[in-house]
């Protein structure tokens, strides 16, 4: 957390590797500074802003030290100070005695709290590892699924050659960022790598450049590839709505049959553009239904006119 968010360490740098953060909630110990600790959430990072720091400076050195001792408990991950405010001697002494790191940032308190909370939400979110390929097509995160050998990696390679970006191949780590967003990324061991049967593993970033990869992406659409079957009825109009649920978030899913002669990469590009168009309020399926309805009305009117003429 310290490294990724460019935080400074005032005290206890050697403790950072042993301290664990178990919740993304951050506490601002305002009432605790008055001596009230009946409901003190000691398992949270304790954030000192300008208000908390100003109040603590108004206390006597002895009272300030006693309060800081109460704040620094065994399960307290760290004391975090915003706005480059220098920690008091009493705070540093209490933290050192109870093995609590003291870290800080130049950011304003609200911005720092938001940044750390968002970071912890991502790192502590439940994760699921699924079989598939995640690509960024026209800015839309598309998860390709299907049986092994269906051609997911080869399709991803074709998309990369067409200017799109690879996020993950074979295994995708999925987690919930917020109430409406599912994010996917590659396991560290597979980062930027793509497996092509007959060739082996290729480094996409090395072959195609930094613009051909992304570290993570929101999963906005799932395209399930399956072998063509003459006995199965596939959606030809776009009225069949399917979805897949990750944790408690539903992600739209479509099935694309694979057979000789079908250019799957182009179909995926069109699916991405169609998804974006729907989000912008244009739905080709509804337009077709409206056109069909108007045509039916015209034919009914013409039929009625012919009957009256007879």
C-alpha positions in Angstrom: 0.0 0.0 0.0 2.8 2.4 0.9 4.7 1.7 -2.4 1.7 1.8 -4.7 0.3 5.0 -3.3 3.7 6.7 -2.8 3.3 7.2 0.9 6.1 8.4 3.2 7.1 6.5 6.3 7.7 8.5 9.5 8.3 5.5 11.7 8.2 1.7 11.7 9.4 1.0 8.1 10.6 -2.4 9.2 7.1 -3.3 10.4 5.3 -2.7 7.1 5.9 -6.3 5.9 4.3 -7.8 9.0 1.2 -5.6 9.3 -2.0 -6.8 7.7 -4.9 -4.7 6.6 -8.2 -6.6 6.9 -10.8 -3.9 6.1 -11.0 -1.1 3.6 -12.8 1.1 6.1 -10.7 4.0 7.4 -11.3 5.6 10.8 -10.7 9.3 11.7 -10.2 9.1 15.5 -11.9 12.4 16.4 -14.0 11.2 19.4 -11.2 8.9 20.5 -8.9 11.9 21.0 -11.3 13.1 23.7 -10.7 9.8 25.6 -13.8 7.8 24.5 -12.7 4.3 23.4 -15.8 2.2 24.1 -16.4 1.6 20.4 -12.9 2.2 18.9 -12.4 0.3 15.6 -8.8 -0.5 16.2 -8.6 -2.9 13.2 -8.9 0.1 10.8 -6.2 2.4 9.5 -6.4 5.6 11.7 -6.3 8.7 9.6 -5.2 12.0 11.1 -6.2 15.1 9.1 -5.9 18.8 9.9 -8.8 18.7 12.4 -7.4 15.7 14.4 -3.9 17.1 14.4 -5.0 20.6 15.5 -7.0 19.1 18.4 -4.2 16.9 19.5 -1.8 19.9 19.6 -4.2 21.6 22.0 -3.8 18.8 24.5 -1.0 18.6 27.1 1.9 16.4 26.2 1.0 13.9 28.9 -2.6 13.6 27.8 -1.6 13.4 24.2 0.8 10.5 24.9 -1.9 8.6 26.9 -4.4 8.9 24.0 -1.8 7.9 21.5 -1.1 4.8 23.5 -4.8 3.9 23.4 -4.9 4.4 19.7 -1.9 2.1 19.0 -3.1 -1.4 19.6 -1.9 -4.8 18.4 -4.4 -5.0 15.6 -4.0 -1.4 14.4 -2.5 -1.5 10.9 -1.1 2.0 10.8 -1.5 5.6 11.7 -1.9 7.7 8.5 -1.3 11.4 8.4 -2.4 13.7 5.6 -1.2 17.2 4.2 2.5 16.5 5.2 1.6 17.3 8.8 4.5 16.3 11.0 3.5 13.8 13.7 4.0 14.7 17.3 6.8 13.2 19.5 4.1 11.6 21.6 2.5 9.9 18.6 5.8 8.6 17.3 6.8 7.3 20.8 3.5 5.5 21.4 3.5 4.0 17.9 7.1 2.8 18.3 6.3 1.2 21.7 3.3 -0.7 20.2 4.8 -1.6 16.8 2.4 0.5 14.8 3.8 2.1 11.6 3.3 5.9 11.1 2.9 6.8 7.4 1.8 10.0 5.6 1.0 11.8 2.4 0.9 15.4 1.1 -2.7 14.9 -0.2 -5.7 16.5 1.5 -7.5 14.4 4.0 -10.6 13.7 1.9 -8.6 12.8 -1.2 -6.2 10.6 0.7 -9.1 8.8 2.4 -10.8 8.2 -0.9 -7.6 7.0 -2.6 -6.7 4.5 0.1 -10.2 3.2 0.5 -10.5 2.6 -3.3 -7.1 0.9 -3.2 -8.0 -1.4 -0.3 -11.5 -2.2 -1.8 -9.7 -3.6 -4.9 -7.0 -5.5 -3.0 -9.3 -7.0 -0.4 -12.2 -7.8 -2.8 -13.2 -11.5 -3.1 -11.6 -13.0 -6.2 -12.5 -15.8 -8.6 -10.3 -17.3 -11.2 -12.1 -18.4 -14.4 -11.0 -20.0 -17.7 -11.2 -17.5 -20.5 -9.5 -14.6 -22.4 -10.1 -11.0 -21.6 -9.6 -8.4 -24.4 -10.2 -4.6 -24.8 -12.1 -4.0 -28.0 -12.9 -0.3 -28.8 -12.6 0.4 -25.0 -15.1 -2.4 -24.2 -13.8 -5.1 -21.9 -14.9 -8.4 -23.5 -14.5 -11.8 -21.8 -14.2 -14.7 -24.3 -15.3 -18.0 -22.9 -15.8 -21.5 -24.4 -14.3 -25.0 -24.3 -10.6 -25.5 -24.5 -9.4 -25.5 -28.1 -12.4 -23.5 -29.5 -10.0 -20.7 -30.6 -10.2 -18.1 -27.9 -6.4 -17.3 -27.8 -6.1 -17.3 -31.6 -9.1 -14.9 -31.8 -7.4 -12.7 -29.2 -4.2 -12.7 -31.3 -6.1 -11.6 -34.3 -7.7 -8.8 -32.3 -4.3 -7.6 -31.1 -3.1 -7.5 -34.7 -6.2 -5.4 -35.5 -5.1 -2.8 -32.9 -7.0 -4.0 -29.8 -5.5 -4.9 -26.4 -5.0 -8.1 -24.5 -5.6 -8.2 -20.7 -5.4 -11.9 -19.9 -5.2 -15.2 -21.6 -6.3 -18.6 -20.4 -6.9 -17.6 -16.7 -8.7 -14.4 -15.7 -8.7 -13.2 -12.1 -12.1 -11.6 -11.5 -13.1 -9.3 -8.6 -15.9 -6.9 -7.8 -14.8 -3.3 -7.7 -18.1 -1.8 -6.6 -21.9 -2.6 -6.7 -22.0 -2.4 -10.5 -18.5 -3.2 -11.7 -16.6 -6.4 -12.3 -12.9 -6.2 -13.2 -10.6 -8.8 -14.7 -6.9 -9.0 -14.8 -4.2 -11.6 -15.5 -2.4 -13.6 -12.9 1.1 -12.3 -12.4 2.7 -15.4 -13.9 0.6 -14.9 -17.2 0.9 -11.1 -17.4 1.1 -10.0 -21.1 1.5 -13.7 -22.3 -0.5 -15.5 -24.9 -0.5 -19.2 -25.6 -0.9 -20.3 -29.2 -1.1 -24.0 -30.0 1.7 -25.1 -32.3 3.8 -22.0 -31.5 3.9 -21.9 -27.7 3.9 -18.9 -25.4 4.4 -15.5 -26.9 5.0 -12.1 -25.2 2.4 -9.8 -26.6 4.0 -6.7 -25.2 7.4 -7.6 -26.6 6.1 -8.4 -30.1 3.4 -5.8 -30.5 4.4 -3.0 -28.1 3.0 -1.5 -24.9 -0.2 -0.3 -26.7 -1.2 -3.9 -27.3 -1.8 -4.8 -23.6 -3.6 -3.5 -20.5 -3.1 -4.5 -16.9 -6.9 -4.8 -16.1 -10.3 -3.9 -17.5 -13.9 -3.8 -16.5 -15.8 -6.8 -17.9 -18.7 -5.3 -19.7 -19.7 -8.1 -22.1 -19.2 -11.9 -22.3 -19.0 -13.7 -25.6 -19.2 -17.4 -25.3 -17.7 -19.3 -28.3 -19.1 -22.7 -29.1 -19.0 -25.1 -32.0 -21.7 -24.7 -34.6 -24.6 -27.2 -34.3 -27.3 -27.5 -36.9 -29.7 -28.7 -34.2 -29.4 -25.5 -32.1 -31.4 -22.3 -32.6 -29.1 -19.3 -32.4 -30.3 -15.7 -31.7 -30.6 -14.0 -35.1 -32.4 -10.9 -34.1 -30.9 -10.0 -30.7 -34.0 -10.5 -28.6 -32.6 -13.3 -26.4 -31.0 -11.7 -23.4 -28.6 -13.9 -21.4 -26.3 -13.0 -18.5 -23.7 -14.4 -16.2 -23.4 -13.4 -12.6 -20.1 -12.7 -10.8 -20.6 -12.3 -7.1 -23.8 -10.2 -7.2 -23.2 -8.3 -10.5 -24.9 -9.5 -13.7 -22.8 -9.2 -16.9 -24.6 -9.5 -20.3 -23.6 -12.6 -22.3 -24.0 -13.6 -26.0 -23.2 -16.9 -27.7 -21.4 -16.9 -31.0 -21.2 -20.2 -33.0 -17.9 -21.0 -34.5 -17.5 -22.8 -37.8 -15.3 -22.7 -40.9 -15.7 -19.4 -42.8 -16.8 -17.2 -39.9 -14.4 -14.4 -39.1 -14.8 -14.4 -35.3 -12.6 -11.4 -34.7 -14.8 -9.1 -36.9 -17.9 -10.5 -35.2 -16.4 -9.6 -31.8 -15.6 -6.1 -33.0 -19.2 -5.6 -34.2 -20.5 -7.0 -30.9 -18.4 -4.4 -29.1 -19.7 -1.5 -31.3 -23.2 -2.8 -30.9 -22.9 -2.9 -27.1 -21.6 0.7 -27.1 -24.5 1.8 -29.4 -27.0 0.2 -27.0 -25.5 2.1 -24.1 -25.8 5.3 -26.0 -29.5 4.6 -26.5 -29.6 3.1 -30.0 -30.9 -0.5 -30.2 -31.0 -2.1 -33.7 -33.3 -4.8 -32.4 -35.9 -2.2 -31.2 -35.5 -0.4 -34.5 -36.2 -3.6 -36.4 -39.3 -4.3 -34.3 -40.6 -0.7 -34.9 -40.0 -1.1 -38.7 -41.8 -4.5 -38.6 -44.7 -3.0 -36.6 -45.1 -0.2 -39.2 -45.0 -2.6 -42.1 -47.7 -4.7 -40.4 -49.9 -1.6 -40.0 -49.4 -0.6 -43.6 -50.3 -4.1 -44.8 -53.4 -4.1 -42.6 -54.5 -0.7 -43.8 -53.9 -1.8 -47.5 -55.9 -5.0 -46.9 -58.8 -3.0 -45.3 -58.8 -0.5 -48.2 -58.9 -3.4 -50.8 -61.8 -5.0 -49.0 -63.8 -1.7 -48.9 -63.1 -1.1 -52.6 -64.5 -4.5 -53.4 
